[in-house]
Amino acid sequence: MKHIFQQGQDPNAPTLLLLHGTGGTEQDLLGIGKMISEGSSLLSVRGNVLENGMPRFFRRLAEGVFDEEDLIFRTEELKQFLDDSAQEYQFDRNNVIAVGYSNGANIAGSLLFHFQDSLKGAILFHPMVPRRGIDLPDLSDINVFIGAGKNDPLCPPEESEELTEILQTAGADVQIHWENHGHQLTIGEVEKSAEWFKKLSK
């Protein structure tokens, strides 16, 4: 997968897996990664799927309707890439926190839904529920931050609340932060996620 790896200054800090939104690239979230954890190594990945020329992490059938078969395949692909990258770049595979926006948040959520211990935690900006009607792994050691917009036309509040409930039922510790905005990623939610991360790292 096309990606950027930036070595961090703090060897004990979690590696941040950065996952862009639809139409983004591996450059998009590097600055946000630094805002969240200045000392962390950053692994920023470009999605392997193109939709009308725009990179994505998995196909969709329509707005808000995921191609589940492709989602499962791409989730496995991303997990394998993470496993391989940990060996290549010598970071702790068990100390990875995903930071995803929109489509990137959805593939990060899918990692949590499908693979035990795939992530130590996740910061999900404007995510949707990746899949419904499946049994999740035990997430009792997993911490998740969700940034959501009360006026988000692509990801309505009910979606964020349902995802929170599903993750909590599987044992995850979830904090949700609301902004009075739409689907855009705001500085306010990034700052709140950085506060959450600092408490997590203590």
SULGIGI-V503430 format. One record per residue. N is the residue number from 0. RES is the residue in one small letter. OMEGA is omega as a letter, one per 20 degrees, with the letter a starting at -180 (none if undefined). Layout:
# SULGIGI-V503430
N/RES/OMEGA + N/RES/OMEGA
This chain:
# SULGIGI-V503430
0/m/r + 1/k/a + 2/h/r + 3/i/r + 4/f/r + 5/q/a + 6/q/r + 7/g/a + 8/q/a + 9/d/a + 10/p/a + 11/n/a + 12/a/r + 13/p/r + 14/t/r + 15/l/r + 16/l/a + 17/l/a + 18/l/a + 19/h/r + 20/g/a + 21/t/r + 22/g/a + 23/g/r + 24/t/r + 25/e/r + 26/q/a + 27/d/a + 28/l/a + 29/l/r + 30/g/r + 31/i/r + 32/g/r + 33/k/r + 34/m/a + 35/i/a + 36/s/a + 37/e/a + 38/g/a + 39/s/r + 40/s/a + 41/l/r + 42/l/a + 43/s/a + 44/v/r + 45/r/r + 46/g/a + 47/n/a + 48/v/r + 49/l/r + 50/e/a + 51/n/r + 52/g/a + 53/m/r + 54/p/r + 55/r/r + 56/f/r + 57/f/a + 58/r/r + 59/r/a + 60/l/r + 61/a/r + 62/e/r + 63/g/r + 64/v/a + 65/f/r + 66/d/a + 67/e/r + 68/e/r + 69/d/r + 70/l/a + 71/i/r + 72/f/a + 73/r/r + 74/t/r + 75/e/r + 76/e/a + 77/l/r + 78/k/r + 79/q/r + 80/f/r + 81/l/r + 82/d/a + 83/d/a + 84/s/r + 85/a/r + 86/q/a + 87/e/a + 88/y/r + 89/q/r + 90/f/a + 91/d/a + 92/r/a + 93/n/a + 94/n/a + 95/v/r + 96/i/r + 97/a/r + 98/v/a + 99/g/r + 100/y/r + 101/s/r + 102/n/r + 103/g/r + 104/a/a + 105/n/r + 106/i/r + 107/a/r + 108/g/r + 109/s/r + 110/l/r + 111/l/a + 112/f/a + 113/h/a + 114/f/r + 115/q/r + 116/d/r + 117/s/r + 118/l/r + 119/k/r + 120/g/a + 121/a/r + 122/i/a + 123/l/r + 124/f/r + 125/h/r + 126/p/r + 127/m/r + 128/v/a + 129/p/r + 130/r/r + 131/r/r + 132/g/r + 133/i/r + 134/d/r + 135/l/r + 136/p/r + 137/d/a + 138/l/a + 139/s/r + 140/d/a + 141/i/r + 142/n/a + 143/v/r + 144/f/r + 145/i/r + 146/g/a + 147/a/r + 148/g/r + 149/k/a + 150/n/a + 151/d/a + 152/p/a + 153/l/a + 154/c/a + 155/p/a + 156/p/a + 157/e/r + 158/e/r + 159/s/r + 160/e/r + 161/e/r + 162/l/r + 163/t/a + 164/e/r + 165/i/a + 166/l/r + 167/q/r + 168/t/r + 169/a/r + 170/g/a + 171/a/r + 172/d/a + 173/v/r + 174/q/r + 175/i/r + 176/h/a + 177/w/r + 178/e/r + 179/n/a + 180/h/a + 181/g/a + 182/h/a + 183/q/r + 184/l/a + 185/t/r + 186/i/a + 187/g/a + 188/e/r + 189/v/r + 190/e/r + 191/k/r + 192/s/r + 193/a/r + 194/e/r + 195/w/a + 196/f/a + 197/k/r + 198/k/a + 199/l/a + 200/s/a + 201/k/none
